[in-house]
């Protein structure tokens, strides 16, 4: 992202945001309420057009791409949203197969095999494929959404609050799953999270949205940043507890 500006009426959410995502890393994005984390994610995905600036993937500005070029880009990334965003009327297997249906022609047998493979990758049993989302626990919904995000073998994975609503044990297991998939599939991961345990466990670098800009550094670098909000976030009571548990 280069000099990205996002405003809504007179409200400026992002005022000249610059951000690089490096291949093979896990980048965590944090920020206070109203800092524009979701707007930033939608901008990166090409779902929201900024008022000015550039969003480039492999050097090409997605805002200047044709529809077919943008379609090719979307095939290369997977996304999970905060509450799973699974289609409630479809089975888990059908949810996973949906992106494949959208881009490719495949037999029912092939689709079934691919769904089973993705279920196994995220640690769900084959039987989960026949269930509808309302029959799943919160942790299983997160994993099913991750299986769908991996349906097209993406190189880039976007996760929106991946551990929100999970108990500490389930959240830690999900963190471990993300790291396993990142290593085994050679993924680049961008995650929006407010979970300090997840940041400490998974992220190579952290990007913090403050004052309509973005500050990016290693976790150690961010934690030593003197900005008041960053200090409060990373050194407040909850942060001390999370770091104590990690140690």
C-alpha positions, 0 to 999 in steps of 0.5 A, spaced: 500 500 500 502 506 498 499 513 500 492 510 501 487 515 503 480 512 506 475 518 508 467 517 509 464 524 508 469 529 512 471 523 516 478 521 514 480 514 517 487 513 513 491 519 511 497 516 507 498 509 509 504 505 507 504 498 508 509 492 505 507 485 506 513 480 505 512 473 502 512 468 507 511 472 513 505 472 518 503 480 519 498 482 524 494 488 524 492 491 530 488 498 532 483 501 536 476 501 535 474 506 529 481 506 527 479 502 520 482 495 521 476 492 517 476 498 511 484 497 511 482 489 510 477 491 504 482 495 501 487 490 501 482 485 498 480 490 492 473 490 495 473 498 497 476 503 493 481 508 496 480 515 495 487 516 493 493 511 493 495 505 490 494 497 492 499 493 489 500 486 488 507 483 485 508 490 483 501 491 479 496 496 482 489 492 483 485 499 482 487 499 475 486 492 473 481 489 468 475 485 471 479 479 468 486 481 471 482 482 478 479 475 478 486 472 477 488 476 483 482 473 487 484 466 486 490 467 489 488 469 496 483 466 501 479 470 506 476 468 513 471 473 516 470 474 523 464 470 524 466 465 519 461 468 514 459 461 512 453 460 508 448 457 513 443 453 508 449 449 505 453 444 508 460 445 510 463 441 504 458 445 500 461 451 503 468 449 501 466 447 494 463 454 493 470 457 491 472 451 486 465 451 483 466 459 481 472 458 478 473 451 475 469 446 472 470 439 476 466 433 477 462 431 484 467 426 485 473 431 485 469 436 489 467 431 494 475 429 494 477 436 495 472 438 500 475 432 504 482 434 503 481 441 506 477 438 512 483 434 513 488 440 513 484 444 518 483 438 523 476 437 522 473 430 521 470 428 514 463 427 517 463 435 519 462 436 511 455 433 511 453 438 517 450 445 516 454 451 520 449 451 525 451 444 528 458 446 529 461 449 535 465 456 534 472 453 533 469 448 528 466 454 524 473 457 524 476 451 522 471 450 516 471 457 514 479 456 514 478 450 509 474 454 505 479 460 504 484 454 502 479 451 497 483 454 491 490 453 494 492 461 495 499 464 496 496 469 500 491 468 506 487 474 510 484 472 517 479 477 520 479 476 528 481 469 527 480 467 534 475 472 536 470 468 541 474 462 542 476 459 549 484 460 550 485 453 549 481 453 542 485 459 540 492 457 542 490 450 537 488 455 532 494 459 532 498 453 532 494 451 526 495 457 522 503 456 523 503 449 521 499 451 514 503 457 513 509 452 513 507 447 510 503 451 504 508 456 504 503 461 505 503 469 507 498 471 512 495 477 514 491 477 520 487 482 523 487 481 531 486 484 538 488 477 541 495 479 544 496 471 545 495 470 538 500 476 536 505 473 541 505 466 538 504 467 531 506 474 528 513 476 525 511 483 524 506 487 527 502 493 524 499 498 528 493 503 526 494 510 530 493 517 528 490 515 521 497 512 519 500 505 520 506 503 524 510 497 522 515 493 526 517 487 529 514 485 535 520 487 540 520 494 536 513 495 536 513 494 544 518 499 545 515 504 540 513 510 545 506 512 542 501 512 548 496 508 545 501 502 543 504 503 550 498 502 553 496 496 548 502 492 549 504 494 556 497 494 560 495 489 565 492 484 559 498 485 555 503 483 562 498 477 563 499 475 556 506 476 556 507 472 563 503 466 560 508 466 554 514 466 558 
